[in-house]
């Protein structure tokens, strides 16, 4: 009560009605860095671990947080989590995939149109290859963003 009366005498009614923000611990990651980190997590490549998030913040934004600080912001506040990545070859051409599926569809449709009572069966063969299979680790991306990992098989033809 004494504090209120003293504040009223010093600042008047406006001083009592003003909304004040209590002083506390400053935010570990400033707003501009949060925006930058969210944009990075929205990319399909994402980041491989919470430790990498800490390293990324230090190198890109010059902000030093510990592992648990990065974990708190990304996992607890933004609900982003480690997800299994979908493999995508490093040399993959998305347009070639679309053309292949369109071409295959129309080729099969023509075959069915020529002989509608023909039972259509198709098989796919591939050469034998032996080599190193890449390991697909989980990635951290924003909610709703499926992670994609570029890979390249190392193998020998037999």
Secondary structure as UniProt FT lines:
FT   HELIX           2..17
FT   HELIX           31..41
FT   TURN            44..45
FT   HELIX           50..56
FT   HELIX           57..61
FT   HELIX           67..71
FT   HELIX           72..77
FT   STRAND          81..84
FT   STRAND          86..89
FT   TURN            90..91
FT   HELIX           94..114
FT   TURN            116..117
FT   STRAND          129..132
FT   STRAND          138..141
FT   TURN            143..144
FT   STRAND          148..151
FT   STRAND          154..157
//
